[in-house]
Amino acid sequence: MSLNGILEFFYEIMPIIACESEKHQCRSAPYKLSICIPTWNRADLLEKQLDNIASAQQGHCHDFEVVVIDNASSDNTWERIKNEAKSNRLFLKSLRNPVNVGIDLNFLRAFEHATGEWTWIIGDDDHQINMDTSISTICGLNDLPAALTILLDMSETDWAGLEKKQVSYLNFDQFMSPKHDGLGSHLHQVSKVVCRTHHVTTGLKRAYSRAIGNLHAHSYIYAPILQDTGLNIIAMDGFFSEWPAWYLSVPRWNLLHGHIGAWRSSVDMFSSLQSEARERERRIRGKDILGFMTQLIDNGQQLTSSDWQFAKEQLGNKAYYKLRLKQVLRTFKETTNQSGQTESALADESGY
C-alpha cells in the first residue's frame, strides 16, 4: 500500500475531531485567506496568537478564516480552542488529531483544510508578526503573476538582493541565482510564505511521500509552485515587531537541527535540480550552520559524533577542521582552567 493509502486508511479508522465557530458554520461566501495554525501543547501561546489575529480583524479585513490543527495536545489546548469557537469572534475552524502524528503531518493537514484563495501557515509562537499589517496586505493581493508569495520586512530587501519596493517578481531561474540566495531560507519559514490554495495539491503527494521527518514538509508544497509560476515578493514596513523576550531565551540548539532539516529539504524538494539545489544550499546554509556550531562550542557544549559527521559532509574540509581545532582549543582551555583552580585551592589549604 502506498503512503497516501496508509494515511487515508489511518484517518478513516481514527477520524479527526472538529469544532467551529457559529459564524464560520453560517458563512457561505468564499474566503480570501486561510490562516492556518498547527499547534501542540502550547495553549498560552496559541491563545495569544488568536488574540493578535482578532485584534487585526477588528481594524481591517474580515475576509479570512482561521484554521487550527491540534496535534493531540495533552494540556488544555483543545478546551481553549473550543472556548474560542464558542466566543464566535473569529471565523474559526479547528481540528484535533486523535493521536500525535508529528510536526510534518500536522502541517500538511493544515494545508488540506484551508479553503481560502490564499493559504498562510503561521506558528502559534509567531508573535513578532505585525498581524494588522500582514492580514490587510495579504487580503489585498490581486493580479500577481505568481501563485507563491514571500512576505518580507522592507529592511530585509538588501539582504535578499532586491530593490526597496513593495512588490517584486522573480522567475525560478532568478530565484536560484546567487544574487538572491538570501531568499532561500525564507522559503522554509512558514510565516513568511503565502500560496494560492488551489495549487497546494501539486506538491502534496510528494510532501507526504518524501518529506516526513525533515521538519520542513511545507517546503515541498511551495517548490513546484515556485518552479511553475515563479515568486512574488511583498515587502512591508513593520512586518515584524520586536522578537518577544521568551523567544530570545529559548536554547538555540533546536535551530541547528532546523537548519539541517531545511538543508535536506532544499536539496530534495526540487527533484530535477538536485545538484543545483545542493550547491545553492552550500552557499546559503554553510555559513549559518558553521556559525551555530561555533556558538555551541563557545558556550562549552560538546558536539555529537553525528554533528561532526554532518559538518564534514556538508561544510567542507576547511570549515570542518577549523571547527575541530576550535573544539580542541576550547577543551584544552577548560582543562587548564580546572587544573589551575585545583592547584590554587590546594595552595590555599596548605597556607602558601
RODO-2510 file (C-alpha; in nm, 4 decimals, decimal comma):
residues 352
     n   res          X          Y          Z
     1     m     0,0000     0,0000     0,0000
     2     s     0,1274     0,3499    -0,0841
     3     l     0,1923     0,6070     0,1874
     4     n    -0,1130     0,8013     0,0729
     5     g    -0,3233     0,4867     0,1023
     6     i    -0,1921     0,4213     0,4533
     7     l    -0,2727     0,7779     0,5563
     8     e    -0,6215     0,7583     0,4095
     9     f    -0,6814     0,4337     0,5998
    10     f    -0,5398     0,5879     0,9164
    11     y    -0,7738     0,8857     0,9024
    12     e    -1,0705     0,6619     0,8238
    13     i    -1,0258     0,4438     1,1308
    14     m    -0,9160     0,7364     1,3525
    15     p    -1,1069     1,0385     1,2229
    16     i    -1,0085     1,3831     1,3407
    17     i    -1,2380     1,5727     1,5793
    18     a    -1,3683     1,9107     1,4679
    19     c    -1,5280     2,2233     1,6091
    20     e    -1,6008     2,5647     1,4581
    21     s    -1,7496     2,8987     1,5468
    22     e    -2,1100     2,9726     1,4581
    23     k    -2,0096     3,2480     1,2180
    24     h    -1,7850     3,0012     1,0319
    25     q    -2,0686     2,7463     1,0121
    26     c    -2,3106     3,0037     0,8737
    27     r    -2,0830     3,1599     0,6153
    28     s    -2,1294     3,0550     0,2549
    29     a    -1,9131     3,3141     0,0743
    30     p    -1,5534     3,2094    -0,0070
    31     y    -1,2659     3,3452     0,1982
    32     k    -0,9789     3,5475     0,0585
    33     l    -0,7351     3,3980     0,3098
    34     s    -0,6965     3,0917     0,5311
    35     i    -0,4663     3,1499     0,8295
    36     c    -0,3622     2,8010     0,9397
    37     i    -0,2005     2,7351     1,2783
    38     p    -0,0632     2,3874     1,3589
    39     t    -0,0200     2,3529     1,7359
    40     w     0,0690     2,1088     2,0107
    41     n     0,0734     2,1601     2,3887
    42     r     0,1136     2,5378     2,3735
    43     a    -0,2235     2,6644     2,4886
    44     d    -0,0978     3,0004     2,6164
    45     l     0,0985     3,0782     2,3010
    46     l    -0,1932     2,9788     2,0783
    47     e    -0,4359     3,1915     2,2776
    48     k    -0,2091     3,4934     2,2429
    49     q    -0,1789     3,4365     1,8693
    50     l    -0,5574     3,4159     1,8324
    51     d    -0,5846     3,7406     2,0299
    52     n    -0,3411     3,9040     1,7880
    53     i    -0,5451     3,7875     1,4886
    54     a    -0,8731     3,9013     1,6456
    55     s    -0,7277     4,2477     1,7093
    56     a    -0,6206     4,2730     1,3439
    57     q    -0,9665     4,1623     1,2293
    58     q    -1,1320     4,4490     1,4118
    59     g    -0,9358     4,7108     1,2236
    60     h    -0,9134     4,5714     0,8709
    61     c    -1,0075     4,2697     0,6655
    62     h    -1,2848     4,0327     0,7764
    63     d    -1,2407     3,8132     0,4699
    64     f    -1,0353     3,5367     0,6282
    65     e    -1,0818     3,2160     0,8235
    66     v    -0,8583     3,0746     1,0954
    67     v    -0,7847     2,7011     1,0817
    68     v    -0,6223     2,5461     1,3901
    69     i    -0,4894     2,1883     1,3797
    70     d    -0,4317     2,0481     1,7293
    71     n    -0,1868     1,7591     1,7236
    72     a    -0,3451     1,5656     2,0139
    73     s    -0,2285     1,8081     2,2826
    74     s    -0,2193     1,6681     2,6367
    75     d    -0,2633     2,0090     2,8024
    76     n    -0,5816     2,2178     2,7849
    77     t    -0,5226     2,3383     2,4277
    78     w    -0,8373     2,1742     2,2908
    79     e    -1,0534     2,3179     2,5687
    80     r    -0,9179     2,6652     2,4923
    81     i    -0,9910     2,6149     2,1227
    82     k    -1,3495     2,5114     2,1951
    83     n    -1,3940     2,8170     2,4166
    84     e    -1,2602     3,0338     2,1352
    85     a    -1,5114     2,8803     1,8949
    86     k    -1,7936     2,9498     2,1405
    87     s    -1,6883     3,3149     2,1664
    88     n    -1,7661     3,3493     1,7949
    89     r    -1,5195     3,6367     1,7473
    90     l    -1,3334     3,4662     1,4598
    91     f    -1,4294     3,2658     1,1529
    92     l    -1,2680     2,9687     1,3245
    93     k    -1,2460     2,6054     1,2211
    94     s    -1,0416     2,3671     1,4331
    95     l    -0,9491     2,0025     1,4019
    96     r    -0,7864     1,7696     1,6514
    97     n    -0,5802     1,4656     1,5573
    98     p    -0,6733     1,1612     1,7710
    99     v    -0,3015     1,0878     1,8201
   100     n     0,0128     1,2930     1,7738
   101     v     0,1129     1,2440     1,4094
   102     g     0,4325     1,4520     1,4202
   103     i     0,5026     1,8070     1,3103
   104     d     0,5255     1,7412     0,9360
   105     l     0,1964     1,5547     0,9063
   106     n     0,0262     1,8154     1,1224
   107     f     0,1453     2,0930     0,8898
   108     l     0,0254     1,9046     0,5826
   109     r    -0,3158     1,8510     0,7418
   110     a    -0,3381     2,2287     0,7803
   111     f    -0,2875     2,2726     0,4056
   112     e    -0,5592     2,0166     0,3341
   113     h    -0,8229     2,2018     0,5346
   114     a    -0,7630     2,5543     0,4029
   115     t    -1,0456     2,6868     0,1845
   116     g    -0,9431     3,0483     0,1175
   117     e    -0,7991     3,1798    -0,2077
   118     w    -0,4615     3,2106    -0,0318
   119     t    -0,3183     2,9858     0,2411
   120     w    -0,0875     3,1243     0,5091
   121     i     0,0637     2,8815     0,7617
   122     i     0,1910     3,0512     1,0773
   123     g     0,3275     2,9255     1,4076
   124     d     0,1388     2,9590     1,7334
   125     d     0,4510     3,1384     1,8604
   126     d     0,4979     3,3838     1,5709
   127     h     0,4008     3,6778     1,7866
   128     q     0,6604     3,9045     1,6271
   129     i     0,4460     3,9296     1,3133
   130     n     0,2532     4,2524     1,2751
   131     m    -0,0859     4,0912     1,2123
   132     d    -0,2563     4,4208     1,1406
   133     t    -0,0213     4,4998     0,8514
   134     s     0,0151     4,1429     0,7260
   135     i    -0,3502     4,0399     0,7088
   136     s    -0,4611     4,3584     0,5365
   137     t    -0,1746     4,3228     0,2856
   138     i    -0,2454     3,9576     0,2056
   139     c    -0,6200     4,0156     0,1734
   140     g    -0,5375     4,2876    -0,0781
   141     l    -0,3308     4,0631    -0,3051
   142     n    -0,4668     4,0862    -0,6590
   143     d    -0,3367     4,0349    -1,0128
   144     l     0,0010     3,8949    -0,9074
   145     p     0,1894     3,6864    -1,1671
   146     a     0,2921     3,4013    -0,9342
   147     a     0,0907     3,1680    -0,7122
   148     l     0,3557     3,1869    -0,4382
   149     t     0,4368     3,4975    -0,2339
   150     i     0,7114     3,5642     0,0181
   151     l     0,6490     3,8328     0,2798
   152     l     0,9453     4,0436     0,3881
   153     d     1,0058     4,3387     0,6098
   154     m     1,1348     4,6273     0,3999
   155     s     1,4606     4,6130     0,5984
   156     e     1,5277     4,2615     0,4587
   157     t     1,5279     4,3536     0,0891
   158     d     1,9002     4,4349     0,0650
   159     w     1,9954     4,1014     0,2188
   160     a     1,7630     3,9258    -0,0282
   161     g     1,9228     4,1042    -0,3253
   162     l     1,6098     4,3074    -0,4041
   163     e     1,5274     4,6699    -0,4675
   164     k     1,3459     4,8542    -0,1921
   165     k     0,9983     4,8417    -0,3400
   166     q     0,6730     4,6917    -0,2236
   167     v     0,6134     4,4332    -0,4970
   168     s     0,8759     4,2338    -0,6894
   169     y     0,8687     3,9226    -0,9068
   170     l     1,1326     3,6593    -0,9779
   171     n     1,1106     3,3643    -1,2121
   172     f     1,2594     3,0345    -1,0961
   173     d     1,5999     3,0861    -1,2623
   174     q     1,6326     3,4262    -1,0975
   175     f     1,5376     3,2785    -0,7610
   176     m     1,8126     3,0162    -0,7949
   177     s     2,0834     3,2712    -0,8804
   178     p     2,3480     3,3582    -0,6164
   179     k     2,2235     3,7187    -0,6119
   180     h     1,9031     3,6072    -0,4411
   181     d     2,0422     3,3409    -0,2092
   182     g     1,9035     3,5413     0,0797
   183     l     1,5517     3,4399    -0,0238
   184     g     1,6313     3,0692     0,0054
   185     s     1,5913     3,0454     0,3811
   186     h     1,2641     3,2399     0,3683
   187     l     1,1051     2,9606     0,1667
   188     h     1,1282     2,7370     0,4744
   189     q     0,9828     2,9919     0,7163
   190     v     0,6122     2,9161     0,7100
   191     s     0,5071     3,2531     0,8464
   192     k     0,6746     3,4266     0,5521
   193     v     0,5127     3,2313     0,2677
   194     v     0,1606     3,2564     0,1240
   195     c     0,0409     3,0351    -0,1610
   196     r    -0,2699     3,0083    -0,3758
   197     t    -0,4708     2,7279    -0,2228
   198     h    -0,5730     2,5528    -0,5434
   199     h    -0,2020     2,4975    -0,6247
   200     v    -0,1381     2,3052    -0,2998
   201     t    -0,2337     1,9632    -0,4386
   202     t     0,0574     1,9813    -0,6873
   203     g     0,3143     1,9199    -0,4145
   204     l     0,1034     1,7458    -0,1524
   205     k     0,1653     1,3895    -0,2720
   206     r     0,5432     1,4414    -0,2884
   207     a     0,5381     1,6032     0,0551
   208     y     0,3585     1,3021     0,2067
   209     s     0,5877     1,0515     0,0360
   210     r     0,9289     1,2176     0,0849
   211     a     0,9242     1,4976     0,3404
   212     i     0,8043     1,3364     0,6630
   213     g     1,0776     1,3746     0,9246
   214     n     1,2589     1,6704     0,7665
   215     l     1,0657     1,9240     0,9785
   216     h     1,0007     2,1195     0,6566
   217     a     0,7295     1,9261     0,4732
   218     h     0,5614     2,2562     0,3854
   219     s     0,8554     2,3391     0,1573
   220     y     0,7567     2,0504    -0,0701
   221     i     0,4245     2,2271    -0,1231
   222     y     0,5950     2,5507    -0,2240
   223     a     0,8679     2,4062    -0,4504
   224     p     0,6560     2,3013    -0,7538
   225     i     0,4527     2,6226    -0,7311
   226     l     0,7763     2,8228    -0,7441
   227     q     0,9058     2,6218    -1,0391
   228     d     0,5802     2,6558    -1,2323
   229     t     0,4796     3,0159    -1,1599
   230     g     0,7784     3,1990    -1,0101
   231     l     0,7703     3,4074    -0,6931
   232     n     0,6078     3,7309    -0,5781
   233     i     0,7859     3,9249    -0,3053
   234     i     0,5840     4,1677    -0,0941
   235     a     0,7964     4,3999     0,1216
   236     m     0,6245     4,5871     0,4037
   237     d     0,7340     4,8441     0,6582
   238     g     0,6760     4,6998     1,0023
   239     f     0,6084     4,3389     0,9000
   240     f     0,7987     4,2267     1,2100
   241     s     0,7779     4,3806     1,5531
   242     e     1,0445     4,3079     1,8148
   243     w     1,1184     3,9447     1,8972
   244     p     0,9472     3,8541     2,2258
   245     a     1,1699     3,8103     2,5292
   246     w     1,0664     3,4468     2,5807
   247     y     1,1796     3,3607     2,2242
   248     l     1,5241     3,5090     2,2749
   249     s     1,5677     3,2968     2,5887
   250     v     1,4943     2,9631     2,4156
   251     p     1,8033     2,7387     2,3733
   252     r     1,9261     2,7682     2,0163
   253     w     2,0235     2,4014     1,9721
   254     n     1,6869     2,3332     1,8091
   255     l     1,7721     2,5896     1,5409
   256     l     2,0768     2,3904     1,4341
   257     h     1,8590     2,0840     1,3786
   258     g     1,6145     2,3071     1,1948
   259     h     1,8915     2,4189     0,9594
   260     i     1,9895     2,0576     0,8949
   261     g     1,6284     1,9675     0,8114
   262     a     1,5984     2,2715     0,5854
   263     w     1,9203     2,1736     0,4078
   264     r     1,7919     1,8233     0,3341
   265     s     1,4546     1,9553     0,2209
   266     s     1,6051     2,2170    -0,0096
   267     v     1,8173     1,9591    -0,1874
   268     d     1,5309     1,7125    -0,2298
   269     m     1,2264     1,9313    -0,2914
   270     f     1,3441     2,0438    -0,6369
   271     s     1,3525     1,6869    -0,7634
   272     s     1,5023     1,7515    -1,1074
   273     l     1,7642     2,0037    -0,9904
   274     q     1,9363     1,8338    -0,7001
   275     s     2,2938     1,9279    -0,7999
   276     e     2,1978     2,2942    -0,8424
   277     a     1,9980     2,2877    -0,5207
   278     r     2,2854     2,1248    -0,3303
   279     e     2,5305     2,3913    -0,4454
   280     r     2,2831     2,6608    -0,3509
   281     e     2,2365     2,5157    -0,0046
   282     r     2,6118     2,5099     0,0463
   283     r     2,6118     2,8820    -0,0171
   284     i     2,3075     2,9559     0,1973
   285     r     2,3403     2,7273     0,4993
   286     g     2,7107     2,6601     0,5279
   287     k     2,7768     2,9934     0,6929
   288     d     2,4729     2,9665     0,9205
   289     i     2,5457     2,6126     1,0354
   290     l     2,9115     2,6949     1,0895
   291     g     2,8045     2,9920     1,2983
   292     f     2,5680     2,7849     1,5125
   293     m     2,8274     2,5139     1,5716
   294     t     3,0867     2,7760     1,6609
   295     q     2,8440     2,9353     1,9057
   296     l     2,7749     2,5997     2,0693
   297     i     3,1466     2,5332     2,1128
   298     d     3,1999     2,8828     2,2534
   299     n     2,9229     2,8117     2,5045
   300     g     3,1003     2,4962     2,6189
   301     q     2,8652     2,2450     2,4567
   302     q     3,0105     1,9244     2,3131
   303     l     2,9023     1,8359     1,9585
   304     t     2,7998     1,4746     1,8982
   305     s     2,9600     1,2357     1,6520
   306     s     2,6629     1,2760     1,4158
   307     d     2,7077     1,6550     1,4277
   308     w     3,0734     1,6182     1,3307
   309     q     2,9816     1,3789     1,0513
   310     f     2,7318     1,6287     0,9140
   311     a     2,9900     1,9082     0,9347
   312     k     3,2460     1,7028     0,7439
   313     e     2,9998     1,6052     0,4706
   314     q     2,8327     1,9415     0,4186
   315     l     3,0690     2,2186     0,5224
   316     g     3,3869     2,1011     0,3510
   317     n     3,7295     2,0182     0,4942
   318     k     3,8387     2,3738     0,5700
   319     a     3,5363     2,4573     0,7858
   320     y     3,5361     2,1093     0,9389
   321     y     3,8964     2,1226     1,0608
   322     k     3,8509     2,4807     1,1742
   323     l     3,5671     2,3629     1,3987
   324     r     3,7688     2,0644     1,5214
   325     l     4,0607     2,2899     1,6137
   326     k     3,8268     2,5272     1,7939
   327     q     3,6805     2,2377     1,9959
   328     v     4,0288     2,1111     2,0881
   329     l     4,1420     2,4576     2,1979
   330     r     3,8240     2,5069     2,3968
   331     t     3,8664     2,1712     2,5732
   332     f     4,2335     2,2465     2,6430
   333     k     4,1442     2,5862     2,7877
   334     e     3,8766     2,4374     3,0135
   335     t     4,1125     2,1624     3,1301
   336     t     4,3873     2,4163     3,2011
   337     n     4,1482     2,6402     3,3943
   338     q     4,0198     2,3490     3,6010
   339     s     4,3758     2,2383     3,6722
   340     g     4,4739     2,5920     3,7722
   341     q     4,1736     2,6238     4,0020
   342     t     4,2595     2,2908     4,1685
   343     e     4,6239     2,3931     4,2252
   344     s     4,5075     2,7279     4,3637
   345     a     4,2671     2,5589     4,6040
   346     l     4,5387     2,3209     4,7255
   347     a     4,7746     2,6090     4,7762
   348     d     4,5149     2,7961     4,9819
   349     e     4,4539     2,4935     5,2004
   350     s     4,8281     2,4465     5,2505
   351     g     4,8743     2,8066     5,3550
   352     y     5,1130     2,9017     5,0727
***
